[in-house]
């Protein structure tokens, strides 16, 4: 039997099956008449050996090999309309193309189809709720019931007993490889590697010239270390780190990031033969300040090794291996990353802004001039070059057409204008955001609220904040979250003399585990509201106590008073006891003696 690969045509000389192309539709009555329906779930990349097995299955009416219409890009459609995999010449030509395309990723003639699904035509027709339902909706039904035979890893996997099918071959390679690029990260690296336990089968660390104990730390914690070079190109360095990886999937993170979530469920998703995505985006929580404030965004951090590679010297992204398009990503709700790199102490230690600016200055890998410009603007913002940022945004970003890059440039320009006190310019950037059709309204509302609060229009700020009642995420994974704006709301309320409401907002935010206000301010609000400070202690999450203590300690007298109230509310808390004694030591005199006696009574210090 000759099996030719077709679009919406009968497959095989005897019309064995239909090919359904994701995103398109086929009339249900025509589907019902077909003996079998083939659904393309992923790229169908087929070598000669695999093709022979699939031809055998097709001759039994079980499965046929479709082309790969689920992605775009000339390098990915390796099995195209008209390819003949039923002849020796056709199979050899296909195998040669596959081998060249995936050179270095797999041994010759061992690349197999990601997934081809065959179901009875009548079942597929019944699964369609209405005429012209898309293949994506049909596949959702298929995942639930799985009345299918799958061609996977060059053999057939039966979800129900089918005569002539054999079990799947055991996995020959790791499922997940973690890839990291590092330099002088001895302080941070161990926790990053340890956070991967239970998710990654191997950790590959590419070191770009550390002078501290980074390499030793990586090896002690089980990583495979490659001692490489640094050429001011993040994308190239990440690709070199992945060159030594063996997993089917790659997860990437930096030394100042920690992976968390339901790792077992996420692994199960990746191991499932029906896993239908080439990449996944992960929520990244960027801690700022002293660690009590944060901002979320989503970014692709997990992808099929065979499908993608990094591109970009700065703010690198994952693209198809032929660089024709960015990889498609689906949210991985089970996973999250905590990023520590924007904490004040880390920024001071690393000089991150200066490094990024150096890379941005010769970033030749950007796909268009505006991309390179926005990378430069964001790097200058990080380096504190606010006047230059404002000038670049006014001259070159404002006139640009709407799109994600213009939005990022406007947001950076707003931050710099606000820092400079150039409020009219900041308003211009806010108005540009508000009128850009692809930007959710919440982004302009947040910027407008911050500008209003800075200029003393507290009522106006509260009106803007009231318009942000739900969490909003844009196409780039940037997030506006009303929970993160609780501190701004509280400050506006307090500035208007509404101290009861301000203290309510703070207590509720602490109870949720989010707070972006200085508790030294909050003490005054509680005093004005005649509210006990113990209400704060009962709302604070235990894991945040040390950060809160550190943020308050510089104001010794106020800190001593606050911690005394906290100890009265929670006498067993050693964090409050220790922090209170530190504050009292700075105050001195009878105050310190009182705390010394308290710690002695608790058995934490020797009695006098």
Residue pairs with C-beta under 8 A, 6 or more apart in sequence:
1 12
1 13
1 14
1 16
1 55
1 58
1 59
1 86
2 12
2 13
2 84
2 86
2 87
3 11
3 12
3 16
3 54
3 55
3 58
3 64
3 65
3 85
3 86
4 11
4 12
4 82
4 83
4 84
4 86
5 11
5 19
5 65
5 66
5 67
5 79
5 80
5 81
5 82
5 83
5 84
5 85
6 19
6 81
6 82
7 19
7 21
7 67
7 69
7 81
8 18
8 19
8 21
8 24
8 26
9 19
10 16
10 17
10 18
10 34
11 17
11 18
11 19
11 38
11 58
11 64
11 66
12 58
12 64
15 34
15 35
16 35
16 36
16 58
16 61
16 64
17 34
17 35
17 36
17 37
17 38
17 58
17 61
17 64
17 118
17 121
18 26
18 30
18 31
18 34
18 36
18 37
18 38
18 121
19 38
19 40
19 64
19 66
19 67
20 26
20 31
20 37
20 38
20 39
20 40
20 124
20 135
20 138
21 40
21 66
21 69
21 135
22 39
22 40
22 41
22 69
22 70
22 134
22 135
22 136
22 139
23 69
23 134
23 135
23 136
24 134
24 135
25 132
25 133
25 134
25 135
27 131
27 132
28 125
28 128
28 131
28 133
29 125
31 37
31 121
31 124
31 125
31 128
32 121
32 122
32 124
32 125
33 121
34 121
35 61
35 120
35 121
36 61
36 62
36 63
36 64
36 118
36 119
36 120
36 121
37 118
37 119
37 120
37 121
37 124
38 63
38 64
38 65
38 66
38 116
38 117
38 118
39 116
39 117
39 118
39 119
39 135
39 138
39 139
39 142
40 66
40 67
40 68
40 69
40 70
40 116
41 70
41 114
41 115
41 116
41 117
41 139
41 274
41 276
42 68
42 70
42 114
42 115
42 276
42 278
43 68
43 70
43 71
43 76
43 78
43 114
43 278
43 307
44 65
44 66
44 67
44 68
44 79
44 113
44 114
44 115
44 116
45 68
45 78
45 79
45 98
45 102
45 111
45 112
45 113
45 114
45 306
46 54
46 65
46 78
46 79
46 85
46 94
46 98
46 111
46 112
46 113
47 94
47 95
47 98
47 99
47 109
47 110
47 111
47 112
48 91
48 92
48 94
48 95
48 109
49 109
49 110
49 154
50 111
50 112
50 113
50 154
51 65
51 85
51 91
51 94
52 91
53 151
53 154
53 155
53 156
54 63
54 64
54 65
54 85
54 113
54 116
54 151
55 65
55 85
55 86
57 63
57 149
57 151
57 156
57 165
58 64
58 65
60 164
62 118
62 149
62 156
62 162
62 164
62 165
63 116
63 117
63 118
63 149
63 151
63 156
64 116
64 118
65 79
65 85
65 113
65 116
65 151
66 79
66 116
67 77
67 79
67 80
67 81
67 83
68 76
68 77
68 78
68 79
69 77
71 77
71 278
71 320
71 325
71 328
72 324
72 325
73 320
73 322
73 324
73 325
74 322
74 324
75 101
75 320
75 321
75 322
75 324
76 307
76 320
76 322
76 324
78 94
78 97
78 98
78 101
79 85
79 94
83 90
83 93
83 94
84 90
85 91
85 94
95 108
95 109
98 111
99 108
99 109
99 111
101 321
101 322
102 111
102 306
102 321
104 243
105 305
105 306
106 306
111 306
112 152
112 153
112 154
113 151
113 152
113 154
114 152
115 150
115 151
115 152
115 273
115 274
115 276
116 150
116 151
117 139
117 142
117 148
117 149
117 150
117 151
118 148
118 149
118 151
119 142
119 147
119 148
120 147
123 147
124 138
127 138
127 141
127 142
128 137
128 138
129 137
139 276
142 148
143 274
146 159
146 160
146 274
147 159
147 160
148 159
149 156
149 157
149 158
149 159
149 162
149 165
150 156
150 157
150 158
150 159
150 273
150 274
151 157
152 168
152 273
153 168
153 169
154 169
155 166
155 167
155 168
155 169
156 162
156 165
156 166
157 165
157 167
157 168
157 273
158 165
168 273
171 271
173 246
173 247
173 248
174 201
174 202
174 246
174 247
174 248
175 201
175 247
175 248
175 249
175 267
175 270
175 271
176 199
176 200
176 201
176 202
176 247
176 248
176 249
176 250
176 251
176 267
176 270
177 200
177 201
177 202
177 203
177 204
177 242
177 245
177 246
177 247
177 249
177 250
177 251
177 305
178 193
178 196
178 199
178 200
178 202
178 203
178 204
178 250
178 251
178 252
178 253
179 204
179 206
179 238
179 241
179 242
179 245
179 250
179 251
179 252
180 189
180 192
180 193
180 203
180 204
180 205
180 206
180 223
180 241
180 252
180 253
180 254
180 255
181 205
181 206
181 207
181 208
181 234
181 237
181 238
181 241
181 254
182 189
182 205
182 206
182 207
182 208
182 210
182 214
182 218
182 254
182 255
183 207
183 208
183 209
183 210
183 214
183 230
184 210
184 211
184 212
184 214
185 210
185 212
185 214
185 217
185 255
185 256
186 210
186 212
186 213
186 214
186 216
186 217
188 255
188 256
188 340
189 205
189 214
189 217
189 218
189 221
189 255
190 217
190 220
190 221
191 258
192 253
192 254
192 255
192 256
192 257
192 258
192 259
193 203
193 205
193 218
193 221
193 222
193 223
194 221
195 258
195 259
195 260
196 203
196 251
196 253
196 259
198 263
198 264
198 267
199 251
199 259
199 263
199 266
199 267
200 247
200 251
201 247
202 224
202 245
202 246
202 247
203 218
203 221
203 222
203 223
203 224
204 223
204 224
204 226
204 241
204 242
204 244
204 245
205 215
205 218
205 223
205 224
205 225
205 226
205 241
206 226
206 228
206 237
206 238
206 240
206 241
206 244
207 214
207 215
207 218
207 225
207 226
207 227
207 228
208 228
208 229
208 230
208 237
209 229
209 230
215 225
215 227
218 225
219 225
224 244
226 240
226 241
226 244
228 237
228 240
230 237
231 237
232 313
232 358
232 359
232 362
233 313
233 359
233 365
234 310
234 312
234 313
234 314
234 315
234 316
234 359
235 310
235 311
235 312
235 313
235 316
235 365
236 310
236 313
238 252
238 310
238 316
239 309
239 310
241 252
242 250
242 305
242 309
242 310
245 305
247 305
248 270
248 304
248 305
248 306
249 270
249 302
249 303
249 304
249 305
250 302
250 303
250 304
250 305
251 259
251 301
251 302
252 301
253 259
253 301
253 337
254 339
254 341
256 339
256 340
256 341
256 346
257 284
257 337
257 338
257 339
257 340
257 341
258 337
258 338
258 340
259 335
259 336
259 337
260 335
260 336
260 337
260 338
261 334
261 335
261 336
262 334
262 335
263 334
263 335
265 334
266 332
266 334
266 335
269 275
269 332
269 334
270 302
277 328
277 329
277 330
278 303
278 304
278 307
278 308
278 327
278 328
279 300
279 302
279 303
279 304
279 307
279 308
279 318
279 327
279 328
279 329
279 330
280 300
280 301
280 302
280 303
280 329
280 330
280 331
280 332
280 335
281 298
281 299
281 300
281 301
281 329
281 330
281 331
281 332
281 477
282 298
282 299
282 300
282 301
282 302
282 332
282 335
282 336
282 337
283 296
283 297
283 298
283 331
283 335
283 336
283 337
284 296
284 297
284 298
284 299
284 301
284 336
284 337
284 338
284 339
285 294
285 295
285 296
285 336
285 337
285 338
285 339
286 294
286 295
286 296
286 297
286 339
286 341
286 342
287 293
287 294
287 338
287 339
287 340
287 342
287 343
288 294
288 295
288 342
288 343
288 344
289 343
289 344
289 516
289 551
290 343
290 344
290 345
290 547
290 550
290 551
291 340
291 343
291 547
292 515
292 516
292 544
292 547
292 548
292 551
293 484
293 487
293 515
293 516
294 484
294 514
294 516
295 479
295 484
296 479
296 481
296 484
297 476
297 477
297 478
297 479
298 331
298 473
298 477
298 479
299 477
300 317
300 318
300 327
300 329
301 335
301 337
302 332
302 335
303 318
303 327
303 329
306 321
307 320
307 321
307 327
308 318
308 319
308 320
308 321
308 327
309 318
309 319
309 321
309 323
310 316
310 317
310 318
310 319
311 317
311 318
311 319
311 323
311 365
311 367
312 363
312 365
312 366
313 359
313 360
313 362
313 363
313 364
313 365
313 366
314 356
314 359
314 360
314 363
314 375
314 379
315 375
315 378
317 326
318 326
318 327
319 325
319 326
319 327
320 326
320 327
340 346
341 347
341 350
341 352
346 352
347 353
352 382
353 379
353 380
353 381
353 382
353 383
353 384
354 383
356 378
356 379
356 382
356 383
357 376
357 379
357 380
357 382
357 383
357 385
359 379
360 372
360 375
360 376
360 378
360 379
361 376
363 372
363 375
363 376
366 372
366 375
368 405
370 396
370 397
370 400
370 405
370 406
370 409
371 405
373 392
373 396
373 397
373 409
374 397
374 405
374 408
374 409
374 412
376 392
377 389
377 392
377 393
377 397
377 409
377 412
377 413
378 408
378 412
380 388
380 389
380 392
381 389
381 412
381 415
381 416
386 416
386 417
386 419
386 420
387 416
387 420
389 412
389 413
389 415
389 416
390 413
390 416
390 417
390 420
390 422
390 425
392 409
392 413
393 409
393 410
393 412
393 413
393 416
393 429
394 413
394 425
394 428
397 406
397 409
397 410
397 413
398 410
398 428
398 429
398 432
400 406
400 409
402 436
402 437
402 438
402 439
403 438
404 438
404 475
404 476
406 436
407 433
407 436
407 438
407 439
407 443
407 474
407 476
408 476
410 429
410 432
410 433
410 436
411 429
411 433
411 443
411 447
413 425
413 429
414 426
414 429
414 430
414 433
414 447
414 451
417 423
417 425
417 426
417 429
418 426
418 450
418 451
418 454
423 451
423 454
423 455
426 447
426 451
427 451
429 447
430 444
430 447
430 448
430 451
431 444
433 439
433 443
433 444
433 447
434 441
434 444
434 448
438 475
439 474
440 472
440 474
440 480
441 467
442 467
442 468
442 472
442 480
443 472
443 474
443 478
443 480
445 464
445 465
445 467
445 468
445 480
446 464
446 465
446 468
446 480
446 485
448 460
448 461
448 464
449 460
449 461
449 462
449 464
449 465
449 468
449 485
449 488
450 461
450 488
452 458
452 460
452 461
452 464
453 461
453 488
453 491
453 492
453 495
458 492
458 495
458 496
459 496
461 488
461 492
462 489
462 492
462 493
465 482
465 485
465 488
465 489
465 492
468 480
468 482
468 485
469 482
470 482
471 479
471 480
471 481
471 482
471 483
472 479
472 480
472 481
473 479
483 509
483 512
483 514
484 514
484 516
486 505
486 506
486 508
486 509
486 514
486 515
486 516
486 517
487 506
487 509
487 515
487 516
487 517
488 516
489 505
490 502
490 503
490 505
490 506
490 509
490 517
490 522
490 525
491 502
491 517
491 521
493 499
493 501
493 502
493 505
494 502
494 521
494 525
494 528
497 528
499 525
499 526
499 528
499 529
500 529
500 531
502 525
502 529
503 522
503 525
503 526
503 529
503 531
503 535
506 515
506 517
506 522
506 525
506 536
507 535
507 536
507 539
508 539
509 515
509 516
509 517
510 536
510 539
510 540
510 541
511 539
513 541
513 544
515 544
515 548
518 551
519 536
519 548
519 551
519 552
519 562
520 552
520 555
520 558
520 559
522 536
523 533
523 558
523 561
523 562
526 532
526 533
526 535
526 536
532 565
533 561
533 562
533 565
533 566
534 565
534 566
534 568
534 569
536 562
536 565
536 566
537 565
537 566
537 569
537 570
537 576
538 569
538 570
540 548
545 573
545 575
545 576
546 575
549 559
549 563
549 575
549 576
549 578
549 579
552 558
552 559
552 562
552 563
552 579
552 583
553 559
553 579
553 582
553 583
556 583
556 584
556 586
556 587
557 583
557 587
559 579
559 580
559 583
560 580
560 583
560 584
560 587
560 591
560 595
563 576
563 579
563 580
563 583
564 580
566 573
566 576
566 580
567 573
567 576
567 577
567 580
567 598
570 576
571 602
574 602
574 604
577 598
577 599
577 602
577 604
578 604
580 595
580 598
581 592
581 595
581 596
581 598
581 599
584 591
584 592
584 594
584 595
584 596
585 592
585 595
596 605
596 608
597 608
599 605
600 606
600 607
600 608
